[in-house]
Amino acid sequence: MPAPLPSSPTPHGPFFTIDTHIDTPTASLRRPGWDLGARHDYAADGTQCDLPRMAEGGIDALVFAVYVGQMGRSPSALRRAHELALAHFERTHAALAANAAACGLARTADEALQLKAQGKKAFFLSIENAYSLGRDVANVAKFHALGVRMLGLTHMLNNDAADSSTDPRGAEWGGLSPLGREFVAEANRLGMILDASHASDAVLRDLLEISRTPVILSHSGCTAVCNHPRNIGDDLLRALAKQGGVIQINALAIAVTELPGSGRTAGIAEILLKYQDAELTPETMAEEDKDYDRVCAAHPNPRATLEHFVQHIEHAVAVAGIDHVGIGCDFDGGGGVEGLRDVTDYPQVTAALRQRGWGDDALAKLWGGNTLRLYRAAEAAARKV
């Protein structure tokens, strides 16, 4: 069993640090023999997160996202999506258990702080895309029992719960569907944070109206800095802050800085439509991956830098306030910009903000205080029920 991670002075400050969206469970952990407890190299294998690199980056906790890419919505496709999610959970729990001396699963804010006090890294779990819930509200409780404490409603296509911000066909429900509203009520009852990243603006407005606990955008950006459908405008930033929610700033290049031309967007839209009714089989998933590789090779990401990333942070703080902004880089899911390529680079964010005059109080809220507040609010609401 791996030894506990060595303790060292934090490169950030005397506060708790967390990134709220990392796709390691459905990226690196799917690779045969890949070890969360071993140090890997982004330049060599493209992975962005493991326990030794977390220690180097001074990060105390991560939210591991369990994601299933969306295809058809037939009963068989939904069943397959649910089975894939369960397999991702099983693999993630096994990786945490294999490294129990160095990390642990956090189900509450206090458990995360306790793990930090023990010299261990804390991992929360989230669902990205309610597609894997199918049409069964009971699956919210099923995933909660597996440790999930954050529920992201959509990904790149509309599903049975809500509209996506990037579906080429436009809105299907005009916000949350009736089933989506049931999911929200059940998540509130159980103490799960609702995540509106990838969702349409109308979905976010619905969540802000009906959720009994503050809403999170676990990996999003600001439209005023980069006009991408994934990002949100200033009016919604203010509404999010008024409701007590938090936007966690994303390091996805196309959502951080403007993309010249429309080739990449059009190519991805073509892929989404091609597979919208496909059965979720290993063969179709492999074909879709090849199509994505082709589009990405033909239309590369724009050049995005740490400076662009920091512009989103500072704009969000200027509009929503320091109590409503955090970090959610989307590593292992496409995130990463020059100067912020993997979890070892988190200190570069802190250094850049300190150069701009940020002190410990503001950094403590950005890096973890605001996120812990949301977890505690969800936990308190569940206790009242």
C-alpha positions as CSV (number, residue, x, y, z in Angstrom):
1,M,0.0,0.0,0.0
2,P,1.4,3.4,-0.9
3,A,2.7,5.5,2.0
4,P,1.0,8.8,3.0
5,L,1.9,11.7,0.9
6,P,4.8,13.8,2.3
7,S,3.7,16.9,4.0
8,S,5.3,20.2,2.8
9,P,4.6,23.9,3.1
10,T,1.6,24.7,0.8
11,P,2.5,26.8,-2.2
12,H,-0.8,28.6,-1.9
13,G,-1.4,29.7,1.7
14,P,-2.8,28.4,5.0
15,F,-6.2,27.4,3.6
16,F,-8.1,24.5,2.0
17,T,-7.8,24.1,-1.8
18,I,-10.1,22.3,-4.2
19,D,-10.8,22.0,-7.9
20,T,-14.4,21.1,-8.6
21,H,-14.2,19.3,-11.9
22,I,-11.6,16.6,-12.9
23,D,-12.4,13.9,-15.4
24,T,-9.8,11.4,-14.3
25,P,-12.4,8.6,-13.5
26,T,-13.5,8.4,-17.2
27,A,-10.1,9.2,-18.7
28,S,-6.9,8.0,-17.0
29,L,-8.5,5.4,-14.7
30,R,-9.9,3.6,-17.8
31,R,-6.3,2.9,-19.1
32,P,-5.2,-0.6,-18.3
33,G,-2.7,-0.6,-15.5
34,W,-2.8,3.2,-14.9
35,D,-2.0,3.9,-11.3
36,L,-3.4,7.0,-9.4
37,G,-0.6,6.6,-6.9
38,A,2.2,6.8,-9.4
39,R,3.6,10.0,-10.9
40,H,2.8,10.4,-14.5
41,D,4.0,13.0,-17.1
42,Y,1.6,15.2,-19.1
43,A,4.1,15.5,-21.9
44,A,4.5,11.7,-22.1
45,D,0.9,10.4,-21.7
46,G,-1.4,13.5,-21.7
47,T,-2.8,12.8,-18.2
48,Q,-3.1,15.7,-15.9
49,C,-3.8,14.4,-12.4
50,D,-2.4,11.8,-10.0
51,L,-1.6,11.8,-6.3
52,P,2.1,12.7,-6.4
53,R,1.3,15.6,-8.8
54,M,-1.5,16.8,-6.5
55,A,1.1,17.0,-3.7
56,E,3.4,19.1,-6.0
57,G,0.5,21.3,-6.9
58,G,-0.6,21.9,-3.3
59,I,-4.2,20.9,-3.9
60,D,-6.1,19.3,-1.0
61,A,-9.1,18.0,-2.8
62,L,-10.6,17.3,-6.2
63,V,-14.1,16.6,-7.4
64,F,-13.8,13.5,-9.6
65,A,-16.5,13.6,-12.3
66,V,-18.2,10.4,-13.5
67,Y,-19.2,11.2,-17.1
68,V,-20.9,9.2,-19.8
69,G,-20.9,10.6,-23.3
70,Q,-24.3,10.9,-24.8
71,M,-25.8,9.1,-27.8
72,G,-29.3,7.8,-28.2
73,R,-32.1,8.0,-25.6
74,S,-33.7,4.7,-26.3
75,P,-34.3,2.4,-23.2
76,S,-31.4,0.2,-24.3
77,A,-29.0,3.2,-24.7
78,L,-30.1,4.7,-21.3
79,R,-29.5,1.3,-19.7
80,R,-26.1,1.1,-21.2
81,A,-25.2,4.6,-20.1
82,H,-26.2,3.7,-16.5
83,E,-24.1,0.6,-16.6
84,L,-21.1,2.5,-17.8
85,A,-21.5,5.0,-15.0
86,L,-21.6,2.2,-12.4
87,A,-18.4,0.7,-14.0
88,H,-16.7,4.1,-13.6
89,F,-17.7,4.3,-10.0
90,E,-16.4,0.8,-9.3
91,R,-13.1,1.7,-10.9
92,T,-12.8,4.9,-9.0
93,H,-13.6,3.4,-5.6
94,A,-11.0,0.7,-6.3
95,A,-8.4,3.3,-7.1
96,L,-9.1,5.2,-3.9
97,A,-9.0,2.0,-1.9
98,A,-5.7,1.0,-3.4
99,N,-4.3,4.4,-2.2
100,A,-6.0,4.6,1.1
101,A,-2.9,5.6,3.0
102,A,-2.7,8.7,0.8
103,C,-6.3,9.7,0.0
104,G,-9.9,9.1,0.8
105,L,-13.5,9.6,-0.3
106,A,-15.1,12.8,1.1
107,R,-18.9,12.8,1.5
108,T,-19.1,16.0,3.5
109,A,-17.1,19.2,3.9
110,D,-15.9,18.1,7.3
111,E,-14.7,14.8,6.0
112,A,-12.5,16.6,3.4
113,L,-11.0,18.8,6.1
114,Q,-10.4,15.7,8.3
115,L,-8.5,14.0,5.4
116,K,-6.4,17.1,4.9
117,A,-5.6,17.1,8.7
118,Q,-4.4,13.5,8.3
119,G,-2.1,14.4,5.4
120,K,-4.3,12.8,2.8
121,K,-5.9,14.1,-0.4
122,A,-9.7,14.2,-0.4
123,F,-11.9,13.2,-3.4
124,F,-15.5,14.2,-3.7
125,L,-17.6,12.5,-6.5
126,S,-19.9,14.1,-9.0
127,I,-22.1,13.1,-11.9
128,E,-21.5,15.0,-15.2
129,N,-24.6,14.6,-17.4
130,A,-27.9,13.2,-15.9
131,Y,-28.1,11.1,-19.1
132,S,-26.6,8.2,-16.9
133,L,-29.6,8.6,-14.6
134,G,-31.9,7.5,-17.4
135,R,-35.6,8.3,-16.6
136,D,-35.5,6.9,-13.0
137,V,-35.5,9.4,-10.1
138,A,-34.5,6.5,-7.8
139,N,-31.1,6.6,-9.5
140,V,-30.3,9.9,-7.8
141,A,-30.4,8.1,-4.4
142,K,-28.5,5.2,-5.9
143,F,-25.6,7.4,-7.0
144,H,-25.8,9.3,-3.7
145,A,-25.2,6.0,-1.9
146,L,-22.0,5.6,-4.1
147,G,-20.7,8.9,-2.7
148,V,-22.0,11.4,-5.2
149,R,-22.5,14.9,-3.7
150,M,-22.8,17.0,-6.9
151,L,-25.2,16.4,-9.9
152,G,-24.4,18.0,-13.3
153,L,-27.6,17.9,-15.3
154,T,-26.3,18.1,-18.9
155,H,-23.4,17.8,-21.3
156,M,-23.3,18.7,-24.9
157,L,-26.7,17.5,-25.9
158,N,-30.2,17.9,-24.5
159,N,-31.3,15.0,-22.4
160,D,-34.4,13.9,-20.5
161,A,-33.7,16.2,-17.6
162,A,-32.7,19.5,-19.2
163,D,-31.4,21.5,-22.2
164,S,-27.8,21.8,-23.0
165,S,-26.1,25.1,-24.0
166,T,-24.5,23.5,-27.0
167,D,-27.1,21.3,-28.6
168,P,-27.1,22.2,-32.4
169,R,-30.9,21.6,-32.5
170,G,-31.6,24.2,-29.9
171,A,-33.8,23.9,-26.8
172,E,-36.0,20.9,-26.3
173,W,-37.6,21.8,-22.9
174,G,-37.1,25.5,-22.5
175,G,-35.1,24.8,-19.4
176,L,-35.6,21.9,-17.0
177,S,-38.0,19.1,-18.1
178,P,-40.6,17.8,-15.6
179,L,-38.3,14.9,-14.9
180,G,-35.4,17.3,-14.4
181,R,-37.4,19.1,-11.7
182,E,-37.9,15.8,-9.9
183,F,-34.2,15.2,-10.1
184,V,-33.6,18.6,-8.5
185,A,-36.0,18.0,-5.7
186,E,-34.4,14.6,-4.9
187,A,-30.9,16.1,-5.0
188,N,-32.0,18.8,-2.6
189,R,-33.6,16.2,-0.3
190,L,-30.4,14.1,-0.3
191,G,-27.9,17.0,0.1
192,M,-26.4,17.0,-3.4
193,I,-25.2,20.3,-5.0
194,L,-26.9,21.1,-8.4
195,D,-24.4,21.8,-11.1
196,A,-25.4,23.9,-14.1
197,S,-22.2,23.7,-16.2
198,H,-23.0,22.8,-19.8
199,A,-26.7,23.6,-19.2
200,S,-28.5,26.3,-21.1
201,D,-29.1,29.7,-19.5
202,A,-32.8,28.8,-19.1
203,V,-31.9,25.7,-17.1
204,L,-29.7,27.9,-14.8
205,R,-32.6,30.3,-14.3
206,D,-34.9,27.4,-13.4
207,L,-32.3,26.1,-10.9
208,L,-31.9,29.4,-9.3
209,E,-35.6,29.6,-8.9
210,I,-36.4,26.1,-7.6
211,S,-33.3,24.7,-5.9
212,R,-33.5,25.0,-2.1
213,T,-29.7,25.2,-2.0
214,P,-27.1,27.3,-3.8
215,V,-26.2,26.3,-7.4
216,I,-22.7,25.6,-8.7
217,L,-21.2,26.0,-12.1
218,S,-18.4,23.4,-11.6
219,H,-16.4,24.4,-14.7
220,S,-17.6,27.4,-16.6
221,G,-16.5,30.9,-17.7
222,C,-17.6,34.4,-18.4
223,T,-19.3,35.5,-21.6
224,A,-17.9,39.0,-21.3
225,V,-14.4,37.6,-21.6
226,C,-15.1,34.8,-24.1
227,N,-18.4,34.6,-26.0
228,H,-18.8,30.8,-25.9
229,P,-22.2,29.1,-25.3
230,R,-20.7,27.3,-22.2
231,N,-20.1,30.6,-20.5
232,I,-22.6,32.8,-18.7
233,G,-23.3,36.5,-18.9
234,D,-23.1,39.2,-16.2
235,D,-26.8,39.2,-15.5
236,L,-26.7,35.5,-14.7
237,L,-23.5,35.9,-12.7
238,R,-25.3,38.4,-10.5
239,A,-28.4,36.2,-10.2
240,L,-26.1,33.3,-9.2
241,A,-24.5,35.4,-6.5
242,K,-27.8,36.6,-5.2
243,Q,-28.9,32.9,-4.8
244,G,-25.6,32.1,-3.0
245,G,-24.1,30.1,-5.8
246,V,-20.5,29.9,-7.1
247,I,-19.0,29.8,-10.6
248,Q,-15.8,27.7,-10.8
249,I,-13.6,29.0,-13.6
250,N,-12.8,26.6,-16.4
251,A,-9.4,26.1,-18.2
252,L,-11.0,24.8,-21.5
253,A,-9.2,26.7,-24.2
254,I,-12.3,27.4,-26.5
255,A,-14.2,28.7,-23.5
256,V,-11.3,30.8,-22.2
257,T,-10.4,32.8,-25.3
258,E,-12.1,33.4,-28.6
259,L,-11.7,30.7,-31.3
260,P,-11.0,32.2,-34.8
261,G,-13.3,30.8,-37.4
262,S,-16.2,28.3,-36.9
263,G,-14.7,25.1,-38.2
264,R,-14.2,23.4,-34.9
265,T,-17.7,24.4,-33.6
266,A,-19.3,23.2,-36.9
267,G,-17.3,20.0,-36.9
268,I,-18.3,19.1,-33.3
269,A,-21.9,20.0,-34.1
270,E,-21.8,17.6,-37.0
271,I,-20.5,14.8,-34.7
272,L,-23.2,15.5,-32.1
273,L,-25.9,15.2,-34.7
274,K,-24.4,12.1,-36.3
275,Y,-24.5,10.1,-33.1
276,Q,-27.6,11.7,-31.4
277,D,-29.7,8.5,-32.0
278,A,-26.9,5.9,-31.9
279,E,-26.8,2.9,-29.6
280,L,-24.2,3.3,-26.9
281,T,-21.9,0.4,-27.9
282,P,-18.1,0.1,-27.8
283,E,-18.0,0.3,-31.5
284,T,-20.0,3.5,-31.9
285,M,-18.1,5.1,-29.0
286,A,-14.8,4.3,-30.7
287,E,-16.1,5.7,-34.0
288,E,-17.2,8.9,-32.3
289,D,-13.7,9.2,-30.6
290,K,-12.1,8.9,-34.1
291,D,-14.4,11.6,-35.4
292,Y,-13.6,14.0,-32.6
293,D,-9.8,13.4,-33.2
294,R,-10.3,14.2,-36.8
295,V,-12.1,17.5,-36.1
296,C,-9.7,18.5,-33.4
297,A,-6.7,17.8,-35.7
298,A,-8.2,19.8,-38.5
299,H,-9.3,22.7,-36.2
300,P,-7.0,23.0,-33.2
301,N,-7.8,24.9,-30.0
302,P,-7.0,28.6,-29.9
303,R,-3.9,29.7,-28.0
304,A,-5.1,30.2,-24.5
305,T,-2.9,31.2,-21.6
306,L,-2.9,31.5,-17.8
307,E,-3.4,35.3,-18.3
308,H,-6.7,34.5,-20.2
309,F,-7.8,32.2,-17.3
310,V,-7.1,34.8,-14.7
311,Q,-9.1,37.4,-16.7
312,H,-12.1,35.1,-16.2
313,I,-11.5,34.9,-12.5
314,E,-11.1,38.6,-12.0
315,H,-14.1,39.4,-14.2
316,A,-16.3,37.0,-12.2
317,V,-15.1,38.5,-8.9
318,A,-15.8,42.0,-10.2
319,V,-19.4,41.1,-11.2
320,A,-20.4,38.4,-8.7
321,G,-18.2,39.2,-5.7
322,I,-15.3,37.2,-4.1
323,D,-17.8,35.0,-2.2
324,H,-19.0,33.4,-5.5
325,V,-16.0,32.4,-7.5
326,G,-13.8,29.2,-7.4
327,I,-11.6,26.9,-9.6
328,G,-12.8,24.1,-11.8
329,C,-10.2,23.5,-14.5
330,D,-11.7,20.5,-16.4
331,F,-8.3,18.6,-16.3
332,D,-8.4,15.2,-18.0
333,G,-11.5,16.4,-19.8
334,G,-10.0,18.8,-22.3
335,G,-9.0,21.6,-19.9
336,G,-5.5,23.2,-19.8
337,V,-3.9,26.4,-21.1
338,E,-0.3,27.6,-21.4
339,G,1.0,27.9,-17.8
340,L,-1.8,25.7,-16.4
341,R,-1.4,22.3,-18.0
342,D,-1.9,19.9,-15.1
343,V,-2.4,19.8,-11.3
344,T,1.2,20.7,-10.6
345,D,0.6,24.2,-12.1
346,Y,-2.0,25.3,-9.6
347,P,0.6,27.4,-7.7
348,Q,0.9,29.5,-10.9
349,V,-2.7,30.6,-10.5
350,T,-2.0,31.7,-6.9
351,A,1.2,33.4,-7.9
352,A,-0.5,35.3,-10.7
353,L,-3.2,36.5,-8.4
354,R,-0.8,37.5,-5.6
355,Q,1.0,39.7,-8.2
356,R,-2.3,41.4,-8.8
357,G,-2.6,42.2,-5.1
358,W,-4.7,39.2,-3.9
359,G,-4.2,38.4,-0.2
360,D,-4.9,35.2,1.8
361,D,-8.5,36.1,2.7
362,A,-9.5,36.4,-1.0
363,L,-7.4,33.4,-2.1
364,A,-8.9,31.2,0.7
365,K,-12.4,31.9,-0.6
366,L,-11.5,31.3,-4.2
367,W,-9.5,28.1,-3.6
368,G,-11.9,26.4,-1.2
369,G,-14.0,28.5,1.2
370,N,-16.7,29.2,-1.3
371,T,-17.0,25.6,-2.4
372,L,-17.1,24.2,1.2
373,R,-19.9,26.7,2.0
374,L,-22.0,25.1,-0.8
375,Y,-21.4,21.6,0.4
376,R,-22.4,22.6,3.9
377,A,-25.5,24.4,2.7
378,A,-26.6,21.2,0.8
379,E,-25.8,19.1,3.9
380,A,-27.8,21.4,6.2
381,A,-30.8,21.3,3.8
382,A,-30.8,17.6,3.8
383,R,-30.7,17.4,7.6
384,K,-33.7,19.6,7.8
385,V,-35.6,17.2,5.5
